[in-house]
Amino acid sequence: MRVLIAEDEISTAKALKILLEKARYSVDIVHDGLQAWEYVSLSTYDVVVLDIMMPGLSGLEVLNKIRKNHITVPVM
């Protein structure tokens, strides 16, 4: 399973990545909303974990772009 973590708190993102990789997930991390949108629009993920308050675009703005572009990935 492929997971994208969009989190601007670097320590939080690293901790989530470690836990998910121990469970054998493939994990990508981005630290701002613009990168999150770029990754989601160019790759296929099984789930996206979005922080709401990020630089660039907020998590809600990223989610809005995801849905407007008919990308059906589950988002937490």
Secondary structure, 3 states (H helix, E strand, C coil): CEEEEECCCHHHHHHHHHHHHHCCCEEEEECCHHHHHHHHHHCCCCEEEECCCCCCCCHHHHHHHHHHCCCCCCEC
